[in-house]
Amino acid sequence: MPKYLLMDHDGGIDDLLSLLLVLTMPDVELIGVSVTPADCFLEPALESTYKLLQLMGQENVPLGRGDYNGVNAFPAEWRARPEIVNALPLLINLPKSPDPYTYQSAPEFIIDRLMSAPGNVTVLLTGPCSNLVLALEKEPSLKDKIAEIVWMAGAFRTTGNVQMYQHDGSAEWNVFWDPISAQKLIAYELPLTLIPLDVTNHTPVTKSFLSRLASQIDYKLSNLTGQFWALTLDTIPAYHYTYFMWDILATSYLAMPEQFQVETVTANVSTRPPNAGQTYLDDHGYVMKIATDVNTSVFYDYLLTQFRQ
């Protein structure tokens, strides 16, 4: 029996890479993808998503558009990346995607996809959780259809990656974009596994990995993903921090959870400055699982194997 998966992403390079990785997983049936306008401008990101589905012969997977904008916006220069993706040689000449304004609104889309699924559904979040929370608020019975939520989010025993005015640097961006929804999600105490910076910090995008990937450039997916990752080298100035395998590490958890060290904790989310979006351990908080380590060599090898398709 396949693992039914609903994905909500926010259009960044690593989100699109995560979608490609999902589409290489033989035991996963992707029942829908919704896009949150966080680390992207929405319309180009919907086009990128549709183009990747086309490339993989899965353009029948339905899409939903997130119209909710969070509390703390991502920098505009990060959000423009899907425009570049859509112009890459393997994608630019694919048939035009549908009118992005005709897609169903994400909360209703999530409700429809989960309620009509033939079994319980794993939800993969590689951006903020706002669309899922809005869906749960509209349809509380949705909780019974969720097998697990895997979310790339948070920073618990390490510093965050938010460097903004009126912020102390303790938060991770997917939580910081909408800390109120993040607090609501963890309060549901659904089966929730966070893949936080604590573990993604172990998996940088290194030139040695990109070199290994380039050695298999004759494979279409290796060629394309190599171009994607090359676009990340100037996304975030190197003197601040490195680009990591944030979302794609969270996505790999679906295929190889046994390669991760996972801890059950009680935790909470701050919703106000100066630490808005901080996820922190709290004896009086909410129960969830957090990944703390991963077998990095197995992870990198897994990516190289999957992208030889």
C-alpha positions in Angstrom: 0.0 0.0 0.0 1.5 3.4 -0.9 2.2 6.2 1.5 -0.3 8.9 0.7 1.5 12.3 0.8 0.3 15.9 0.7 3.1 18.5 0.3 2.9 22.2 1.2 6.0 24.1 0.1 7.0 27.7 -0.2 8.7 27.8 -3.6 12.4 28.1 -2.7 15.2 26.2 -4.5 15.3 23.6 -1.7 11.5 23.2 -1.8 11.6 22.5 -5.5 14.4 20.1 -5.0 12.3 18.4 -2.3 9.4 18.0 -4.8 11.7 16.4 -7.3 12.9 14.0 -4.6 9.4 13.1 -3.6 8.6 12.3 -7.2 11.5 9.7 -7.3 10.1 7.8 -4.3 8.4 4.6 -5.6 6.4 4.0 -2.4 4.9 7.5 -2.1 1.7 8.6 -3.8 1.6 12.4 -4.0 -2.1 13.4 -3.7 -1.6 17.2 -4.0 0.8 20.1 -3.6 0.0 23.5 -2.2 2.2 26.5 -2.3 2.7 29.1 0.4 3.9 32.6 -0.7 6.7 32.8 1.9 10.1 32.1 0.3 8.7 32.8 -3.2 6.4 35.0 -5.2 3.4 32.8 -5.7 2.7 32.7 -9.4 6.2 31.9 -10.5 6.5 29.2 -7.8 3.2 27.6 -9.0 4.6 27.6 -12.5 7.9 26.0 -11.3 5.9 23.3 -9.4 3.8 22.5 -12.5 6.8 22.3 -14.7 8.5 19.9 -12.4 5.4 17.7 -12.3 5.4 17.8 -16.1 9.0 16.9 -16.3 8.3 13.8 -14.1 5.1 12.9 -16.0 2.9 13.7 -13.0 1.2 16.9 -14.1 -2.1 15.2 -13.0 -1.2 15.9 -9.4 -3.4 18.8 -8.4 -2.1 22.1 -7.0 -3.5 24.6 -4.5 -2.5 28.3 -4.0 -1.9 29.8 -0.7 -3.3 33.4 -0.5 -2.4 34.0 3.2 0.7 36.2 3.8 2.6 35.7 7.1 3.6 38.1 9.7 7.3 38.4 8.8 8.1 38.5 5.1 11.1 36.8 3.5 13.6 39.1 1.7 12.4 39.8 -1.8 15.7 38.7 -3.5 15.2 35.2 -2.0 11.6 35.1 -3.2 12.5 35.7 -6.8 14.3 32.4 -7.4 11.5 30.6 -9.1 11.7 33.1 -12.0 15.2 31.9 -12.6 14.2 28.2 -12.3 11.5 28.6 -14.9 14.1 29.8 -17.4 16.5 26.9 -17.0 17.0 24.9 -20.2 15.2 21.8 -19.1 12.1 23.7 -18.1 11.7 26.8 -20.2 10.2 25.1 -23.2 7.7 22.9 -21.3 4.1 23.6 -22.1 2.6 26.7 -20.3 1.1 26.0 -16.9 -2.5 26.7 -16.2 -3.7 30.2 -15.1 -2.3 30.4 -11.5 -5.4 32.3 -10.4 -7.7 29.3 -11.2 -6.1 27.0 -8.6 -8.2 26.3 -5.5 -7.3 28.2 -2.3 -4.9 26.1 -0.2 -6.9 25.6 3.0 -10.0 24.3 1.0 -7.6 22.3 -1.2 -6.0 20.6 1.8 -9.4 19.8 3.3 -10.6 18.3 0.0 -7.4 16.3 -0.7 -7.2 14.8 2.8 -10.9 14.1 3.2 -11.0 12.3 -0.2 -7.9 10.3 0.3 -8.4 6.5 0.5 -6.3 6.3 3.7 -4.6 8.4 6.2 -2.1 11.0 4.8 1.4 12.1 5.7 1.8 15.9 5.4 5.2 17.2 4.4 5.7 20.9 5.2 8.9 22.5 3.7 7.7 26.0 4.3 5.5 27.6 7.0 2.6 25.7 8.4 -0.1 28.4 7.8 -2.1 26.7 5.1 -2.4 23.5 7.2 -3.5 25.4 10.3 -6.1 27.4 8.3 -7.5 24.0 7.0 -7.6 22.5 10.5 -9.4 25.6 11.9 -12.0 25.3 9.1 -12.4 21.5 9.4 -11.2 20.1 12.8 -12.1 16.5 11.9 -9.2 16.7 9.5 -7.0 15.7 12.4 -8.3 12.1 12.0 -7.0 11.9 8.4 -3.4 12.9 9.3 -1.0 10.0 9.8 2.1 12.2 10.5 3.3 15.7 9.8 6.9 16.1 8.9 8.0 19.8 9.0 11.3 21.4 8.3 11.1 23.9 11.1 12.7 25.2 14.3 15.9 25.5 16.2 16.2 24.0 19.7 19.8 23.6 20.8 21.4 25.8 18.2 21.0 29.4 17.0 18.4 30.3 14.5 18.9 31.6 10.9 16.8 34.8 11.2 18.8 38.0 11.0 16.4 40.9 11.2 15.7 44.1 13.1 14.1 43.6 16.5 15.1 40.0 16.6 17.6 38.1 18.7 18.5 35.5 16.1 16.9 32.5 17.9 14.3 31.6 15.3 14.2 29.5 12.1 12.6 31.2 9.1 9.7 28.8 8.5 8.5 29.4 12.0 9.4 33.1 12.1 7.2 33.8 8.9 4.1 33.0 10.9 4.8 32.2 14.6 1.2 32.4 15.5 0.2 29.5 13.2 3.3 27.6 14.4 2.1 27.8 18.0 -1.4 26.7 17.0 0.0 23.7 15.1 2.0 22.3 17.9 -0.9 22.9 20.3 -2.9 20.4 18.4 -0.4 17.7 19.5 -0.8 15.8 16.2 1.9 13.2 15.3 4.4 15.9 14.5 8.1 15.4 13.6 10.2 18.5 13.2 13.5 18.5 11.2 15.1 21.5 12.8 18.3 23.4 12.2 19.9 21.2 14.9 20.1 18.4 12.3 20.0 20.3 9.0 23.2 22.1 10.1 24.9 18.7 9.6 24.2 18.8 5.8 25.6 21.8 4.0 25.5 22.1 0.3 29.2 21.6 -0.4 31.2 21.9 -3.6 32.4 18.4 -3.1 28.8 17.1 -3.1 28.1 19.2 -6.2 31.2 17.8 -7.9 29.9 14.3 -7.2 26.5 15.2 -8.6 28.1 16.7 -11.7 29.9 13.5 -12.4 26.5 11.9 -13.3 25.4 14.9 -15.4 24.2 12.5 -18.2 21.2 11.7 -16.0 18.5 14.4 -16.5 17.7 14.8 -12.8 21.4 15.1 -11.8 21.8 17.7 -14.5 18.8 19.7 -13.3 19.3 19.4 -9.6 23.0 20.4 -10.1 21.8 23.6 -11.8 19.3 24.2 -8.9 21.9 23.9 -6.2 24.4 26.0 -8.2 21.8 28.8 -8.0 22.0 28.7 -4.2 25.7 29.7 -3.9 24.9 33.4 -3.9 21.4 33.3 -2.4 22.7 33.9 1.1 26.0 35.9 1.5 28.7 33.4 2.5 29.8 35.7 5.3 26.5 35.2 7.0 26.0 31.4 6.7 26.0 28.5 4.3 23.1 27.1 2.3 22.1 23.8 3.9 19.9 20.9 2.8 17.1 22.2 4.9 14.0 21.0 3.1 15.5 18.1 1.2 16.8 16.6 4.4 13.3 16.8 5.8 11.9 15.1 2.7 14.5 12.3 2.9 13.1 11.5 6.3 10.0 10.0 4.5 12.2 7.4 2.8 14.8 6.6 5.5 13.6 7.5 9.0 15.9 4.8 10.4 18.9 7.0 9.5 17.8 9.8 11.8 18.1 10.1 15.6 14.8 11.4 16.8 13.8 12.5 20.3 10.4 13.0 21.9 10.2 16.4 23.7 7.8 18.9 25.0 8.3 22.3 23.4 6.7 25.7 22.6 6.9 28.6 20.2 7.4 32.3 21.1 5.0 34.6 19.2 6.4 38.0 20.1 9.7 39.9 19.6 12.5 39.9 20.3 12.4 36.1 19.9 9.3 35.7 17.7 9.3 32.2 16.1 11.8 30.7 18.5 11.1 27.1 19.2 12.3 26.1 22.7 12.1 23.1 25.0 9.5 23.6 27.7 8.5 21.2 30.4 5.0 22.6 30.2 4.9 22.7 26.4 3.5 20.4 23.8 4.6 16.9 22.8 6.4 16.4 19.5 9.4 14.6 18.0 12.5 16.4 16.8 15.4 15.1 14.8 18.7 15.6 16.4 21.2 13.8 14.0 21.3 12.0 10.7 23.7 9.6 9.0 25.1 12.2 6.6 27.0 9.8 4.3 23.9 7.7 3.8 21.9 10.8 3.1 24.2 12.3 0.5 24.5 8.8 -1.2 20.7 8.5 -1.2 20.4 11.8 -3.1 22.9 10.8 -5.7 21.1 7.5 -6.2 17.7 9.1 -6.5 18.9 11.7 -8.9 20.4 9.1 -11.2 16.9 8.4 -12.5 
